[in-house]
Amino acid sequence: MPRTFFLILATLCLTITLAAQAAPPAKGKGDEAPISVESDHMTSLEKSNSVLFTGSVDARQDDVRIRTDKMTVYYAPEGKKGGKAAAPGSGQKKVEKMVCVGNVEVSRADWLGTSREMVYLAKERQVTLIGNAKAWQDQNMVSGEKIIHYIDEERSEVIAGPSKRTNTKLPGEGKTEGDGRVKMVLPQQ
């Protein structure tokens, strides 16, 4: 059974990768477009309905690109495909989320986000950058502990981390990078 699952999964990944490279980009909802993933190593984790990619991971869905050191892709359990029943043993898997760790970089058009970790929710097409999160759009840059980017809505929320300042400091004293504040740079041309 584990070998059969791995063969089905490997065939599915290869088919999706080849289809994404050979076919024109899918039209319609972005979450229905195939996801293509390349990496140095892949491990199927059958018990957790997931696949672990490590080493120079490069994933694409439609016009969204994710690069990281390690990515775990979680699928809906067999028999459940986006709330609809999938035929058991059919090999049809629907990605629910991706969790990335290490040197995360997400891009779409003129938007770029970086962080130490990231969670991507496929159905919502929502990217959450966590840990020294930064995002650029054109020449504008914003940073905080967490950035939530809503891909299809083209909007972001930035959340500051815990403040490192103490009550013994006067306001404006001792501020350092990452002191628990949201920072934004807006260049004036």
Secondary structure, 3 states (H helix, E strand, C coil): CHHHHHHHHHHHHHHHHHHHHHCCCCCCCHHHCCEEEECCEEEEEHHHCEEEEEEEEEEEECCEEEEEEEEEEEECCCCCECCECCCCCCCCCCEEEEEEEEEEEEEECCEEEEEEEEEEECCCCEEEEEEEEEEEECCEEEEEEEEEEECCCCEEEEECCCCCCCCCCCCCCCCCCCCCCCEEECCCC
